[in-house]
């Protein structure tokens, strides 16, 4: 702050029981950009954490693969892994928004229903871990998932915490399990849905997405819906685009070929 003018801001939050902090959003006033203010904010946050949160030992940040953010972070942080995601939107006049029941006709998988996740244990997390990149591990060697751009260790305690503000669902079939996490909130462009799907193949992925779109359409009849969908497997990326674009007839919002790039370093 300079006088009455806010020059910039940086938002962070603590995770993993206070052991990790996530670098979140940062903004600099438009007329002050290009003066190194963003870099000074990063340094200030790191220094503040060291002085005021002595339990914090690591930091994690997520950047988009397209742009300068990911390249700049590679200079001082360890690249852990990347995940593909797609972004699409649609208005309330789209055919399946008018009649969400029609989404059931798109489900030809023959898979059982996606159901709310109850108590997750270590065995459940180990089963879901198979649908993540092998490199998706943090400082302690434990697997990491993305939840609406936020990286969390995949463990029962974190899944329980996430249930306080997100909707977690699972599908069990032939000895395999999958996990989807829906985070929904209102934004200036409409109802935002972030759907993170960790599943073994496209039919399982599709089953999760159809469930969340159906429920969102029932509760948001007049808003534009904007969807970000993450998956743990890169081989599903093209199918995700084809499904949203050609089958659901949604409008491309982000991409194509956008990845979320996850970084970690000691504080």
N, C-alpha and C positions, 0 to 999 in steps of 0.2 A: 504494500500500500504506500502511495506517495500522496500525502495530504488527504484529500477526500476521494482520490481515484484508486480504484482497485486495479493494479497492474497485472496481476495473474493469480491463479490459485491452483492447488494440487490436492487431490483427494486420494487417501490411502485407507486401507483397513487391515486389521489383524486377523489371522487365521491360524489353524493348527495349534489351538490352545495358547496363542500369543507367541509362538516360535517363529512365525513367518508373517511378513506384511506384504500386501499386494499393492503395487502401484496402480492406481485407478486413473480417473480422468484428470486432465490438466488443461488449463486454458490461459491464454495471454490476451490482453486487450488488443484489438485489431491494429490500432495505431502505434503499438509498442512492439510488435513482432519483429523478429530479425535482430534483436539486441542481446540475445543470450539469456533472456529472463527465464525461459523454460528450464535451461540447464541449471541456473542458480536455484530454482525451486526444487529440482531433483536433489541437489546437494544439501539444501536446507532440510528437506524431509529426512534424508539419511542421517544427518547430524542430530536432528531432533529425536529420531528413534533411538539412536545410540545413547543419548543422554537421558531420555525419559522412559524408555521401554527396554530395560536391560535384558529382558528375557528373549527379545527378538534377535535371532541369529542369521536369518536368511530373508531375502526378498525375491519376489517373483513378479514378472511383468509379462503382458501379452501385447503383441503388436500385429498389425496386418502385414501380410507378405508383400502387398503392393504398396509402395511408398518408402520413405526414408527411415521410418521408425524401426523396422526390423534390422536394417543394416547398421544403424547407429548403436543399437543395443548389443550387437555382436562384439563390439569393441571392448565392452566391460562386463558382459554377463555371459553365462553359459547357455547356449541354445539346447533346450531339452528335447522338444518335439514340436511337430506342427499337426494341425487337424484341418481338414477341409470343411467349409461351410457354404451354404447358399442363402441368398436373401431374396424373397419375393413378397408381393403384396396383391391385394384384391379388394374390390369394393363390395358393398352389400348387395349389389344387383347381380353378381355372378351366380350361375345356376345352382351350385351347391350351397351358396350362402342363403339363397332363397328357400331351399329345401335341403337342410343338412342330412336328412335321411338318405338322400341319393348317394352319399359317400359310401354307404354300405354296399352299393352295387359295384364299387370299384375294388372291393375286397374279395379277391378270388384265391387267396392264399390257402384257405382251409385250415389256418392256424387257430388255436384257441384265443379267447378274448384277452386283451391287455387289461390288467387289473391293478388297483392301487398296491403299492409296495407296503408290506407290513414290516415286521422287524427284520432288518437285514443283519446277517452274521458274517463272520470271516469267510465261510464257504461261499456265500453269495458273492462277496467281493472278488474272491479268487476266480469264480466262474465268469464274472463280467470282465475281469482284467484281460481275458483272451481277445476281446474285441477292441483293444487299444494298441497303438504302435508299441513295439518292444522298447523303444527309447523313452516312453512316457513314464519316467521315474524321477523322483526328486532326490534331495540330498541324502535321505535315509534308505534309498533303494526301493521305496514303496511306490505303487502305481499312482498316477495323477490323472484326474478327469477334468474336463472343462465344463463349467456351469455358467452359461451366459457370459463368456469371456473371463470368468474367474477360475483359476486353477486350484483344485483341492485334492488332497490325498484321498484315494478311494479306500474308505474304511467305514465300519458301521457307525462310529461316532459322528463322522461328518454327514453321512446320509441322514441320520436322525436330525441333525441340526438343520439340514437343508429342507426337511419336511415342514419347518416352521413357516417358510415363505414360498416354497415351490411345491409342485405336484409331482410325485415320483410314482412311476408305474413299471410293471414288469410283465414279461411273458415267459412262461415255462413250457418247453416242448421238447420231447425226445431227449431228456436229460440235459438240455441247454437252457440257459436263462439270458434274458436281455434286460436292459434298463433304459428308461427314458425319463428325463427331467424337464418339466415345463415351468418356465418362469414367465409370468404375464404381468404387464403393467401398461398404464395409459401414457401416451406420448403425444406431442403435437401433431404427428402424422397419423395417429390412430391407435388402435390396440396393438401393442407389441407382444409377440409370442416368440420366446426363445426356446427351441426344442432341441435338447441334447439326446442323441440316440446312440446307445452302445449295444449293437446287435451283430449277429454273425453273418447276416446276408440281407439282401434287399427285401425279400418278403417280410422278414421280421421288422425291418426298418419301416416299411410301408404301413404295417399294421399299427405301429406306435403313432406314426404321423397322422393317419386317418382318425384315430381315436381322439387325439388332441385337437385337430381341426374341427371335428364334429362337435365336441364339447364347447369349443370357443365360439363357434357359429351360433349355438343355441343361446349363449349368454351375451353375445355382442351382435345384435341384429342390424344395427344401423351404422356401426363404425367401420372404417377401413381397417383391414387386418394386415399387419406387416409381420412376416415370419422370417426368423433366422433359424436355420437348422444345421446343427453340427453332427458329425458322425466320427466314430473312431477309426474307420477304415477308408483309405483313399480310393479303393476300388469301387466304392459306392458313389463317388462324386458325380460321374456322368449320369448315372441312373437317377440321382436326386434331382438334377437339373431337368432331365426329361420328364420325370414325374410331375414336378411343379409346373413346368412350362407347357407340356403337351397334354397331360392328363387332367390336371387341375385347372389349367388355363389361367395361371396367375402371371403377373407382370414382373419381369426381372427388376430387382431393386439393388442388388449388390453382385458384383462379379461380371463375367464368370472368372473362375480360377483364383478365387480368394481363399487364403489360408489364414488361420490364427496361429501365430508363432509364439511359443512359450519359452521364457527365459528364467534363469534362476542364478543367484549368486550369494555368497556370504556377505553379510552386512559389515 
